[in-house]
Amino acid sequence: METVQSWAEIGSRIAQTRESAGLSQGELASRIGVDRTAVVRMEQGERKVSALELFRIAETLDAPPAHFLTQPPAALVSRRKTLDSPADAATRAGYRLDIRLEEHARNAEWLVAEGFLTPPHLDDLLGCTEADPTALAREARRVAGIPPGPLGPMASVAERLGLYLTVAPEPAEGASLLLDSYGVSVISGHSAPGRRRWTAAHELGHHLLRDEYHSDAGVSASRDEREQAIDDFAGEFLLPEDEFDSVYRQAVGRGVSPREALIGIAADYRVSWSSTVSRALWLGLVGTRAARHLKADTPVRGDFLAVRGAEPVPDLETGATGTAWRQAVLAAWKAGAVSAARTVELLYGVLQESELPEQDLEDVGP
């Protein structure tokens, strides 16, 4: 990513990030130890920002320093809503998620450029813009070498298809960005575990259809045809039609109630109750009225214990990344290419410096 070319650009980034954090100019000034007029002049590009001030601003606004110094990808800029003051909650949330997406993109670009991370070659699968979403989901599972049955950790599944996922503590559901032959995505850690897996599959669908940039912030209010097709992809990718139909009918055939059969599927495939019931409705296994009643009767912990003897294992916890990403970061650390602090940053805090393995550095003689 290119660096910004003027103080005015840096000032604009400070202003928009401050607005996304819900702070006034006076509040930001107080927290970084300057007068309000200094912040006003910074944001207008009339006052230079020292390195110390920039780090204080970044810490206060919970954004990496590079966010203020580098140009965001063109695709992201062209689709992002203008963050005027006062901005509504959805726009602020979308901007906050984009900050995480930019950071994740910068990290991915570095790991790829330095040869620590090698995206898969999926030329025959990517760019199928006219593909039937159900057929695309089946082909994606085949290309990724996924056996029948529930998917494993979604971050590791997605990176086998060239999408590097992570989870951030932001409210907006998810966003993805196409970089080159691979993509990056950040999803919300605020959502329930089953919903997070659905959002991850949804962003994977956008990635495989080569959408340059997509954000779920505010999208639920208006589901267009493209979004519905992506949801069809997510449904088939997470809950394949043939498997769902077979598992459900076998359970009901053994005398299990429809609700208990669906609870078992939701637990095994680790998707939300609403998505499980919607999928059963879409496949014609339950009727509209039954689906409405089932959705209203959300399972509690005891239901999962009664049906499966255990609760579903949560997936996509905050800071999660895939296997290849973690191995790439730790390879960079062991080779001495990054500091301990930077390694922890690249792993999004899931390890502490004291937990890092020994480096493979040869002793250098005097």
C-alpha positions as CSV (number, residue, x, y, z in Angstrom):
1,M,0.0,0.0,0.0
2,E,1.2,3.5,-0.9
3,T,2.0,6.1,1.8
4,V,0.0,9.3,2.1
5,Q,1.4,12.3,0.4
6,S,0.3,15.3,2.5
7,W,-0.5,16.4,6.0
8,A,-4.0,17.1,4.8
9,E,-4.4,13.4,4.0
10,I,-3.1,12.4,7.5
11,G,-5.5,15.0,9.0
12,S,-8.4,13.6,7.1
13,R,-7.6,10.1,8.4
14,I,-7.4,11.4,12.0
15,A,-10.7,13.2,11.6
16,Q,-12.6,10.1,10.2
17,T,-11.1,7.7,12.7
18,R,-11.9,10.0,15.6
19,E,-15.5,10.2,14.3
20,S,-15.7,6.4,14.0
21,A,-14.6,6.2,17.6
22,G,-17.3,8.6,18.7
23,L,-15.0,11.2,20.1
24,S,-15.1,15.0,19.8
25,Q,-12.1,17.0,18.9
26,G,-11.9,18.3,22.5
27,E,-12.1,14.7,23.9
28,L,-9.2,13.6,21.6
29,A,-7.2,16.6,22.5
30,S,-7.6,16.0,26.2
31,R,-6.5,12.4,25.9
32,I,-3.4,13.1,23.9
33,G,-2.4,16.1,25.9
34,V,-2.8,19.0,23.4
35,D,-5.2,21.9,23.0
36,R,-8.4,21.4,21.0
37,T,-7.2,24.0,18.4
38,A,-4.2,21.8,17.8
39,V,-6.4,18.9,16.9
40,V,-8.5,21.2,14.7
41,R,-5.3,22.3,12.8
42,M,-4.1,18.6,12.6
43,E,-7.3,17.5,11.0
44,Q,-7.2,20.4,8.5
45,G,-3.7,19.6,7.5
46,E,-2.4,22.9,8.9
47,R,-0.2,21.4,11.6
48,K,2.3,18.7,11.4
49,V,1.9,15.7,13.7
50,S,4.9,14.4,15.6
51,A,5.7,10.7,15.8
52,L,4.9,10.7,19.5
53,E,1.5,12.5,18.9
54,L,0.7,10.0,16.1
55,F,1.3,7.0,18.4
56,R,-0.9,8.6,21.1
57,I,-3.6,9.3,18.6
58,A,-3.4,5.7,17.3
59,E,-3.6,4.3,20.8
60,T,-6.5,6.5,21.8
61,L,-8.5,5.7,18.7
62,D,-7.6,2.0,18.8
63,A,-6.1,2.0,15.3
64,P,-2.6,1.0,14.1
65,P,-0.3,3.9,13.3
66,A,0.0,2.7,9.7
67,H,-3.7,3.4,9.3
68,F,-2.9,7.1,9.2
69,L,0.2,6.9,7.0
70,T,-0.8,4.5,4.2
71,Q,-3.4,4.8,1.4
72,P,-6.3,2.3,1.7
73,P,-6.9,0.0,-1.3
74,A,-8.7,1.8,-4.1
75,A,-11.6,-0.8,-4.1
76,L,-12.2,0.0,-0.4
77,V,-12.2,3.7,-0.9
78,S,-14.6,3.6,-3.9
79,R,-17.2,1.6,-1.9
80,R,-16.8,3.1,1.6
81,K,-19.4,5.5,2.9
82,T,-18.2,9.1,3.6
83,L,-17.8,9.5,7.4
84,D,-19.3,12.9,7.9
85,S,-20.1,14.3,11.4
86,P,-22.3,13.2,13.0
87,A,-22.1,9.7,11.5
88,D,-24.7,7.0,12.2
89,A,-23.8,3.9,14.1
90,A,-23.8,1.6,11.1
91,T,-21.4,3.9,9.2
92,R,-19.1,4.2,12.2
93,A,-19.1,0.4,12.7
94,G,-18.3,-0.2,9.0
95,Y,-15.4,2.2,9.2
96,R,-14.0,0.5,12.3
97,L,-14.2,-2.9,10.6
98,D,-12.4,-1.4,7.6
99,I,-9.6,-0.3,9.8
100,R,-9.1,-3.9,10.8
101,L,-9.4,-5.0,7.2
102,E,-6.7,-2.6,6.0
103,E,-4.4,-3.8,8.8
104,H,-5.0,-7.4,7.9
105,A,-4.4,-6.7,4.3
106,R,-1.1,-4.9,5.1
107,N,0.0,-7.9,7.1
108,A,-1.0,-10.4,4.4
109,E,0.8,-8.5,1.7
110,W,4.0,-8.5,3.8
111,L,3.9,-12.2,4.6
112,V,3.3,-13.0,0.9
113,A,5.9,-10.6,-0.4
114,E,8.5,-12.0,2.0
115,G,7.7,-15.6,1.0
116,F,6.4,-16.8,4.3
117,L,2.8,-17.2,3.1
118,T,2.0,-18.8,-0.3
119,P,-1.6,-18.4,-1.5
120,P,-3.1,-21.4,-3.3
121,H,-3.6,-21.3,-7.1
122,L,-7.3,-21.5,-7.8
123,D,-7.5,-20.0,-11.3
124,D,-10.1,-22.6,-12.4
125,L,-12.4,-21.8,-9.5
126,L,-12.0,-18.1,-8.9
127,G,-13.8,-15.6,-11.1
128,C,-16.8,-17.8,-11.8
129,T,-19.1,-14.8,-11.8
130,E,-21.9,-16.6,-13.6
131,A,-21.6,-19.7,-11.5
132,D,-24.6,-21.3,-9.8
133,P,-24.0,-20.6,-6.1
134,T,-24.8,-24.2,-5.1
135,A,-22.5,-25.6,-7.8
136,L,-19.8,-23.2,-6.8
137,A,-20.1,-24.3,-3.1
138,R,-19.8,-28.0,-4.1
139,E,-16.8,-27.2,-6.3
140,A,-15.1,-25.2,-3.6
141,R,-15.4,-28.0,-1.2
142,R,-13.9,-30.4,-3.8
143,V,-11.0,-28.1,-4.6
144,A,-10.2,-27.5,-1.0
145,G,-10.2,-31.3,-0.4
146,I,-13.0,-31.2,2.2
147,P,-14.4,-34.6,3.0
148,P,-18.1,-35.1,3.6
149,G,-19.4,-34.0,7.0
150,P,-19.1,-30.9,9.1
151,L,-16.4,-28.4,8.3
152,G,-13.4,-27.8,10.6
153,P,-12.3,-24.4,11.8
154,M,-13.5,-21.9,9.2
155,A,-10.3,-19.8,9.1
156,S,-8.3,-22.8,8.1
157,V,-10.9,-23.9,5.6
158,A,-11.1,-20.5,4.0
159,E,-7.4,-20.1,3.5
160,R,-7.3,-23.3,1.5
161,L,-9.4,-21.3,-0.9
162,G,-7.2,-18.2,-0.8
163,L,-9.1,-16.2,1.8
164,Y,-7.2,-15.2,4.9
165,L,-9.7,-14.7,7.7
166,T,-9.4,-13.1,11.2
167,V,-11.8,-12.1,13.8
168,A,-11.9,-8.6,15.4
169,P,-13.8,-7.2,18.4
170,E,-15.9,-4.9,16.2
171,P,-19.8,-4.9,15.9
172,A,-20.1,-4.9,12.0
173,E,-20.6,-8.4,10.8
174,G,-17.9,-8.8,8.2
175,A,-15.9,-7.4,5.3
176,S,-13.6,-8.8,2.7
177,L,-11.1,-7.4,0.2
178,L,-9.6,-8.9,-2.9
179,L,-5.8,-8.2,-3.1
180,D,-4.5,-10.2,-6.0
181,S,-4.8,-14.0,-6.4
182,Y,-5.9,-14.1,-2.7
183,G,-8.1,-12.1,-0.4
184,V,-8.5,-11.1,3.2
185,S,-11.5,-10.9,5.5
186,V,-12.3,-9.7,8.9
187,I,-15.5,-10.7,10.8
188,S,-17.0,-9.6,14.0
189,G,-16.2,-11.3,17.3
190,H,-19.4,-9.8,18.7
191,S,-21.7,-12.3,16.9
192,A,-22.7,-15.7,18.2
193,P,-20.4,-18.6,17.2
194,G,-22.8,-20.0,14.7
195,R,-23.4,-16.7,13.1
196,R,-19.7,-16.1,12.8
197,R,-19.3,-19.3,10.8
198,W,-22.1,-18.2,8.5
199,T,-20.6,-14.7,8.0
200,A,-17.2,-16.4,7.2
201,A,-18.8,-18.6,4.6
202,H,-20.7,-15.5,3.2
203,E,-17.4,-13.6,2.8
204,L,-15.8,-16.6,1.2
205,G,-18.6,-16.6,-1.4
206,H,-17.8,-12.9,-2.2
207,H,-14.1,-13.8,-2.5
208,L,-14.7,-16.8,-4.9
209,L,-16.9,-14.6,-7.0
210,R,-14.1,-12.0,-7.2
211,D,-15.9,-9.1,-5.5
212,E,-13.1,-6.5,-5.0
213,Y,-14.6,-5.3,-1.7
214,H,-17.6,-6.2,0.3
215,S,-18.9,-5.1,3.7
216,D,-21.9,-6.5,5.6
217,A,-22.2,-3.3,7.6
218,G,-25.8,-2.2,7.1
219,V,-26.5,-4.8,4.4
220,S,-29.1,-6.7,6.3
221,A,-31.7,-4.0,5.7
222,S,-31.6,-4.5,2.0
223,R,-30.9,-8.0,0.7
224,D,-30.3,-7.7,-3.1
225,E,-30.1,-10.6,-5.6
226,R,-26.3,-10.8,-5.2
227,E,-26.5,-11.1,-1.5
228,Q,-29.2,-13.8,-1.8
229,A,-26.9,-15.8,-4.2
230,I,-24.1,-15.5,-1.7
231,D,-26.3,-16.8,1.1
232,D,-27.2,-19.8,-1.1
233,F,-23.5,-20.4,-1.5
234,A,-23.0,-20.2,2.3
235,G,-25.9,-22.6,2.9
236,E,-24.5,-25.2,0.6
237,F,-21.0,-24.8,1.7
238,L,-21.7,-25.1,5.4
239,L,-24.7,-27.5,5.2
240,P,-24.6,-29.5,1.9
241,E,-28.0,-30.4,0.7
242,D,-27.4,-34.1,0.3
243,E,-25.8,-34.5,3.7
244,F,-28.5,-32.4,5.5
245,D,-31.3,-34.3,3.9
246,S,-29.8,-37.6,4.7
247,V,-28.9,-36.8,8.3
248,Y,-32.3,-35.3,9.0
249,R,-34.3,-38.1,7.5
250,Q,-32.3,-40.8,9.2
251,A,-32.8,-39.2,12.6
252,V,-36.5,-38.7,12.1
253,G,-36.7,-42.3,10.8
254,R,-35.3,-43.5,14.1
255,G,-38.1,-41.7,16.0
256,V,-36.2,-38.5,16.8
257,S,-38.4,-35.4,16.8
258,P,-37.8,-32.9,14.0
259,R,-36.7,-30.3,16.5
260,E,-34.1,-32.7,18.1
261,A,-32.9,-33.8,14.6
262,L,-32.3,-30.1,13.8
263,I,-30.6,-29.5,17.1
264,G,-28.2,-32.4,16.3
265,I,-27.4,-30.9,12.9
266,A,-26.9,-27.4,14.4
267,A,-24.5,-28.8,17.0
268,D,-22.5,-31.0,14.6
269,Y,-22.1,-28.5,11.8
270,R,-21.7,-25.6,14.3
271,V,-24.2,-23.2,12.6
272,S,-26.8,-21.0,14.2
273,W,-30.3,-22.3,15.0
274,S,-31.9,-19.8,12.7
275,S,-29.7,-20.8,9.8
276,T,-30.3,-24.5,10.4
277,V,-34.1,-24.1,10.4
278,S,-34.0,-21.8,7.3
279,R,-31.9,-24.5,5.5
280,A,-34.5,-27.2,6.5
281,L,-37.3,-24.9,5.1
282,W,-35.4,-24.2,1.9
283,L,-34.9,-27.9,1.4
284,G,-38.5,-28.7,2.0
285,L,-37.9,-30.7,5.1
286,V,-40.2,-28.5,7.2
287,G,-43.1,-26.3,6.2
288,T,-43.3,-22.5,6.7
289,R,-45.5,-22.7,9.8
290,A,-43.3,-25.3,11.4
291,A,-40.2,-23.3,10.6
292,R,-41.7,-20.2,12.2
293,H,-42.5,-22.2,15.4
294,L,-39.1,-23.8,15.4
295,K,-37.2,-20.5,15.1
296,A,-39.2,-19.2,18.0
297,D,-38.2,-22.2,20.1
298,T,-34.4,-21.5,20.3
299,P,-32.5,-24.4,21.9
300,V,-30.9,-23.8,25.3
301,R,-27.7,-25.4,26.6
302,G,-29.6,-28.3,28.1
303,D,-31.1,-29.1,24.7
304,F,-27.6,-29.6,23.2
305,L,-26.5,-31.6,26.2
306,A,-29.6,-33.8,25.9
307,V,-29.2,-34.4,22.2
308,R,-25.4,-34.6,21.8
309,G,-24.1,-34.8,25.4
310,A,-22.1,-31.6,24.9
311,E,-22.3,-28.1,23.6
312,P,-21.0,-27.1,20.2
313,V,-17.3,-26.1,20.2
314,P,-17.1,-22.4,19.5
315,D,-15.3,-21.4,16.3
316,L,-13.7,-18.1,15.2
317,E,-12.9,-16.6,18.5
318,T,-11.5,-13.1,18.5
319,G,-7.9,-13.1,17.1
320,A,-8.4,-16.4,15.2
321,T,-6.5,-17.1,12.0
322,G,-5.9,-20.1,9.9
323,T,-3.2,-22.8,10.2
324,A,-1.2,-21.5,7.3
325,W,-1.3,-17.9,8.6
326,R,-0.1,-18.9,12.1
327,Q,2.7,-21.1,10.6
328,A,3.8,-18.3,8.3
329,V,4.0,-15.7,11.1
330,L,6.0,-18.1,13.4
331,A,8.3,-19.0,10.5
332,A,9.0,-15.3,10.1
333,W,9.7,-15.0,13.8
334,K,12.0,-18.1,13.9
335,A,13.9,-16.7,10.9
336,G,14.5,-13.4,12.7
337,A,12.4,-11.4,10.2
338,V,10.2,-9.9,12.8
339,S,10.5,-8.9,16.5
340,A,8.7,-10.6,19.3
341,A,6.3,-7.7,19.6
342,R,5.5,-7.7,15.9
343,T,5.0,-11.4,16.0
344,V,2.4,-11.0,18.7
345,E,0.7,-8.3,16.5
346,L,0.6,-10.5,13.5
347,L,-1.0,-13.3,15.5
348,Y,-3.5,-10.7,16.8
349,G,-2.7,-11.4,20.4
350,V,-3.5,-15.1,20.7
351,L,0.1,-15.7,22.0
352,Q,2.2,-13.7,24.4
353,E,5.9,-13.0,23.8
354,S,6.8,-15.4,26.6
355,E,5.0,-18.2,24.6
356,L,7.0,-17.8,21.4
357,P,9.2,-20.7,20.3
358,E,13.0,-20.4,20.1
359,Q,14.4,-18.7,17.0
360,D,16.5,-20.5,14.5
361,L,19.3,-17.9,14.5
362,E,22.9,-18.9,14.1
363,D,25.3,-17.4,16.5
364,V,27.3,-14.6,15.0
365,G,31.0,-14.5,15.9
366,P,32.7,-11.4,17.1
